[in-house]
């Protein structure tokens, strides 16, 4: 299964949910957003979730990703406008790391759950602000650690645990 299938805490109960599809909005339509959180998510959860909005500072990239996802959702360059227009159930943040906090906090303040790519943010002040916004909103932030289970990484772990190279100190 894809990493997205393993990491979608806010969407994990969808397989047993008979309500309408969960409405997702994606901010940051680069490779990670379009592939891991776009195509893979729809491949594994397309019966339960749909994209209702894509947002990126590069409108051409967002339009391209819209075609890659075979979606008819609107594309935005303004995050606030997207939140108001499409009213998502969950926002997925895959922007540049230093901007994660801005989008996470705005989504929480709008009453929306968030999945964010690691790292959640880049310094302790931004982290404290996110935690405060999460507590105030009653919504949930899930941080995805996507690349830790690759074949290469698992083989390295096995070699290290087997003491094949000796005791690690």
N, C-alpha and C positions, 0 to 999 in steps of 0.2 A: 504494500500500500504506500501511497505517497506520504511525505512528511505532513502535508496539510491534513490528511485524513487522521493522523495520529495526534495532531495538536489543536484541533478546533474545539477547545473547551466550551465556548459559548454555543457551538453548534453540535456538540456531542450527543445531545438528546434528540436530535432531529430524526434519527432513524425510527424512533418510536412515537414521533409526534405527527398527528394527523391534521394539524392546522395548516393554514396557507404557508407557502414558502417563506423562509426567513429572508428579509430584505437586507442586502449587503451593499455597502458603499466602500469603495477603495480609493484611498488617497496615496498617490505615488505609483505610477504605472510603468516603472522600469522593469528590468528582468525579473526581480524577485516578486514584484506585485503581479505582473502579467502571467508568469509561469507558475511559480509555486502557489501563490494565493489566487490566481486566476484560473488558468487551465486545469491544474491539478484539483483544485477545489471543486470546480464544476464537474469534472470527470467523476469524482467520488461522491459528491453531494448535490449534484444538479437536480435531483428529484426533490430536494428539501430546501435548497437555497438558490437565490438568484441575485445578480447584480442589478441594482436600481440606479447606480450612479458611479461614474469614474471621475477622478479629479487629479489633475497634474498641472504644473506650471507650463508644461509643454503641450499645447493643445493638439499638435500633430501626433505626438506619441500616444496621447489618450485616445484619439480617434483610431489610430492603428490598433491599439489593444482592444478597443471595442469590436473591431472586425475579427481579431484573433479569438476573442471569446464568443464570437457569434451572438453578440448581445445587441439589443435595441435600446439599451439604457442611454440616458443623456450623458454628455461629457461636460465637465466644468473646469475652469481655471480658478474659480473662487470657491474655497471650501465651505465658507458660511452659506453661500448661495446653494450649494449642493445639499447641505444638511436641511435647510428650509424647504427646498423644492421636492426632495425625494423621501424625506422622513424615514431613514433606514433603521432597522432593528440593531444593526451592528456595523461599526466602522472598522475597516482593516487599514492599518497605518504601515506603509512600506516606503516612506520618504527617506531623505537623508537623515541619518541618525540625530544630528543636532536639532532637527525640527520636530522630532516625534512628540515632544512635550506639548507643543503648541496645538497640534491636531488632537492628541489624546484629551487634553483638558477641554478643548472646545466641544468635542463629542460628549464627554461626560457631563458638561454643563447643559448640553441639549438633551440629556436623559438617555444617552445611547451607550450600550456596551462597546468595548473596544478590544480588538486583537492587535497587538503591535509586534513588529519584528524586533529581534534583539539588536542592539541593547535597547532597553526601554527608553533610556535617555542618556545624556552625556555628562551630567554632573550632579552633585548632591542637592543643590538648590532646586533644579528641575525635578529631580526625583521626589523631593519633599512636596513640591507643588502638585505633582501628579497624585501622590498618596492622599493629600488633603482634598483634592477635587474628587477622587474616587470615594472617599468617606462621605463627603457632602452630598454627592449625587446618589449614593446607594447603588450605583452601577458597578460593573466589573471590568477590570483591565486584565487581559491575559497576555503574557509575554511569550512569544514563540521562539524556541531554540531549535531551529530547523535542521542544521546540518551535522548533528552529532552522531547520527546513526548510519553514516555512509559505510560502504564495504571497507574502504581504506581505513577509516578511523576505527572500525570494529576489529580489523586485523591487527592494527597497532596495539590496541588495548589487550588483545589476546596474547600477543608476543610479550608485552610488558608484564602481564599477570602470570605468565608461565615461568618467569625468571630466566628466560632464554638468554637474555643479555646480562644477567646477574641482578643482584638486589639494587633497587633504585633508592637512593638516599637524597 
